[in-house]
Amino acid sequence: MVRSVVWVKPEGAEIAEVEIAAGRLTASGAAIGAGPPPYRLEYELTTGDRYVTARLLVESYGTDPETGPWRRWLELVNRPEGEWSVTARAEGRVAMPPPGGDAAALRGALDCDLGLSPLTNSMPALRMDEDGPAEHLMAWVSVPDLAVVPSRQTYERVRRDGGHMVVRFSSDRFQEDIEFRDGLVADYPSIGRLAGITGS
């Protein structure tokens, strides 16, 4: 079943159509953010078995008050053997790092992690089989510039009650508890809170 999900963020919002079934996740979504710079973003995500990322396609765009419109594209592909490809391009001039990154540095990562999006926290959480901490290497996508870097993250289940689960997320010096409902983020205090869902 496809679910329509809306998250409210501290400085923006996100809407997505998400399907989780038979160990796979597919989604398409859009977000707006205050920046800087202010931006709009659209994405498509597909996974293979056990929710391992297969492809992420992202486009971000906006208008710089001094240099005019800008637009960026990024495609990440994770092959079954664990090798990633990174394709990126940019139009317009804006004071941000270039999109894309070193695909070799992502080798062995199972998941993408789209910055400021609650959606991509679902994949490692859905794979959790036990309560102990699980270490992950992620292909982290900075937003809105769409630069890609490897990110080491830890997920540890704090409690579970049916379809509700709380996971302690940590990366570098950052740590926060994330609440999930039926595999989707319900409350990630610094990133977004579930505002509405249909089709569940």
C-alpha positions as CSV (number, residue, x, y, z in Angstrom):
1,M,0.0,0.0,0.0
2,V,1.3,3.5,-0.9
3,R,1.2,6.0,1.9
4,S,1.2,9.8,1.5
5,V,3.3,11.3,4.3
6,V,3.9,14.9,5.4
7,W,6.6,16.0,7.8
8,V,6.9,19.5,9.3
9,K,10.5,20.6,9.8
10,P,12.0,23.3,11.9
11,E,12.6,25.4,8.7
12,G,10.6,23.7,6.0
13,A,8.3,20.8,5.1
14,E,8.4,17.5,3.1
15,I,5.8,15.4,1.4
16,A,6.4,11.9,0.1
17,E,4.6,8.9,-1.5
18,V,6.1,5.9,0.2
19,E,5.6,2.1,-0.3
20,I,7.1,-0.4,2.0
21,A,6.5,-4.0,1.0
22,A,8.3,-7.4,0.7
23,G,11.6,-6.0,2.1
24,R,11.7,-3.1,-0.3
25,L,11.0,0.6,-0.1
26,T,10.1,3.0,-3.0
27,A,9.4,6.7,-2.6
28,S,9.1,10.0,-4.4
29,G,8.9,13.3,-2.5
30,A,9.4,17.0,-2.5
31,A,10.7,19.4,0.2
32,I,11.2,23.1,0.8
33,G,13.8,24.6,3.1
34,A,14.7,28.0,4.4
35,G,18.4,27.4,3.7
36,P,20.5,29.4,3.3
37,P,19.9,29.5,0.4
38,P,16.2,28.9,0.3
39,Y,15.5,25.9,-1.9
40,R,13.0,23.4,-3.4
41,L,13.9,19.8,-3.7
42,E,12.5,16.7,-5.4
43,Y,13.7,13.1,-5.1
44,E,13.0,9.5,-6.1
45,L,14.3,6.5,-4.1
46,T,14.3,2.8,-4.8
47,T,15.8,0.0,-2.7
48,G,16.6,-3.6,-3.4
49,D,16.1,-6.5,-0.9
50,R,16.4,-5.7,2.8
51,Y,15.9,-2.0,2.1
52,V,19.4,-1.6,0.7
53,T,19.5,1.5,-1.5
54,A,19.5,0.8,-5.3
55,R,19.1,4.4,-6.6
56,L,18.5,7.9,-5.4
57,L,17.8,10.7,-7.8
58,V,17.7,14.3,-6.4
59,E,17.1,17.7,-7.9
60,S,17.4,21.0,-5.9
61,Y,16.8,24.5,-7.2
62,G,16.3,28.1,-6.1
63,T,17.1,31.7,-7.0
64,D,20.1,33.6,-5.6
65,P,19.2,37.3,-5.2
66,E,22.5,38.4,-6.8
67,T,23.2,35.7,-9.4
68,G,19.8,34.5,-10.3
69,P,18.3,30.9,-10.7
70,W,20.4,27.8,-9.9
71,R,19.7,24.1,-10.2
72,R,21.5,20.9,-9.2
73,W,21.0,17.2,-10.0
74,L,22.5,14.1,-8.4
75,E,22.1,10.4,-9.1
76,L,23.5,7.8,-6.8
77,V,23.4,4.1,-7.9
78,N,24.4,1.3,-5.6
79,R,25.2,-1.9,-7.5
80,P,24.6,-5.3,-5.9
81,E,28.3,-5.8,-5.4
82,G,28.5,-2.7,-3.2
83,E,30.1,-0.3,-5.7
84,W,28.5,3.1,-6.0
85,S,28.3,5.5,-8.9
86,V,27.9,9.3,-8.5
87,T,26.6,11.5,-11.3
88,A,26.1,15.2,-10.7
89,R,25.7,18.5,-12.6
90,A,24.9,22.1,-11.8
91,E,23.5,25.2,-13.5
92,G,23.8,28.8,-12.3
93,R,26.1,30.4,-9.8
94,V,25.5,30.1,-6.1
95,A,27.8,30.1,-3.1
96,M,27.7,26.3,-2.3
97,P,30.1,23.4,-2.6
98,P,29.8,21.5,-5.9
99,P,27.4,18.6,-6.1
100,G,28.6,15.0,-6.2
101,G,31.6,13.3,-4.6
102,D,34.0,10.4,-4.6
103,A,32.1,7.1,-5.4
104,A,35.1,5.0,-4.2
105,A,34.7,6.4,-0.6
106,L,31.1,5.0,-0.5
107,R,32.1,1.4,-1.2
108,G,30.4,-1.0,1.2
109,A,27.7,1.5,2.2
110,L,24.2,0.0,2.2
111,D,22.1,3.2,2.4
112,C,21.9,6.7,1.2
113,D,21.1,9.4,3.7
114,L,19.4,12.5,2.2
115,G,20.2,15.4,4.4
116,L,17.3,17.0,6.4
117,S,14.9,14.2,5.2
118,P,13.2,11.9,7.7
119,L,12.6,9.4,5.0
120,T,16.0,7.8,4.6
121,N,16.3,7.0,8.3
122,S,13.7,4.2,7.6
123,M,16.1,1.8,5.7
124,P,18.5,1.0,8.5
125,A,15.7,1.0,11.1
126,L,13.6,-1.4,9.1
127,R,16.6,-3.8,9.0
128,M,17.1,-3.9,12.7
129,D,16.9,-7.5,14.0
130,E,18.0,-6.9,17.6
131,D,18.4,-4.3,20.3
132,G,22.2,-3.9,20.2
133,P,23.9,-1.0,18.4
134,A,24.3,-1.4,14.6
135,E,27.1,0.5,12.8
136,H,26.4,1.8,9.3
137,L,28.3,3.5,6.6
138,M,26.0,5.9,4.7
139,A,26.2,7.9,1.5
140,W,25.2,11.2,3.1
141,V,23.9,13.9,0.7
142,S,24.2,17.5,1.9
143,V,21.2,19.6,1.1
144,P,20.7,21.8,-0.9
145,D,24.2,21.6,-2.5
146,L,23.9,17.8,-3.1
147,A,27.5,17.1,-2.2
148,V,28.0,13.4,-1.2
149,V,30.3,12.2,1.6
150,P,30.7,8.9,3.6
151,S,29.1,9.1,7.0
152,R,29.4,6.6,9.9
153,Q,26.3,6.3,11.9
154,T,25.0,4.1,14.7
155,Y,21.4,3.0,15.3
156,E,20.4,1.4,18.6
157,R,16.9,0.3,19.4
158,V,15.7,1.8,22.8
159,R,12.2,0.2,22.9
160,R,9.6,-1.3,20.6
161,D,5.9,-1.7,21.0
162,G,4.2,-3.2,18.0
163,G,4.6,-0.8,15.1
164,H,6.1,1.9,17.3
165,M,9.9,1.9,17.9
166,V,12.4,4.4,19.4
167,V,15.9,4.3,18.0
168,R,18.9,6.1,19.4
169,F,20.8,7.7,16.4
170,S,24.4,8.9,16.8
171,S,27.0,10.2,14.3
172,D,30.2,11.9,15.3
173,R,29.2,14.0,18.4
174,F,25.5,14.2,17.5
175,Q,22.9,11.9,19.3
176,E,19.1,11.9,19.2
177,D,16.2,9.5,19.8
178,I,14.0,9.0,16.7
179,E,10.5,7.7,17.0
180,F,9.2,5.4,14.2
181,R,5.7,4.4,13.4
182,D,5.3,1.4,11.0
183,G,8.7,2.0,9.6
184,L,8.4,5.7,9.0
185,V,9.8,8.6,11.2
186,A,7.1,10.0,13.5
187,D,9.4,12.3,15.4
188,Y,13.0,13.3,14.8
189,P,13.2,16.5,16.9
190,S,15.9,18.3,15.0
191,I,14.8,17.1,11.5
192,G,11.1,16.7,11.3
193,R,7.8,15.6,12.9
194,L,5.0,13.6,11.2
195,A,2.1,16.0,10.5
196,G,-0.1,13.7,8.5
197,I,-0.3,10.3,6.9
198,T,-2.9,8.6,4.7
199,G,-3.1,5.1,3.3
200,S,-1.7,3.4,6.4
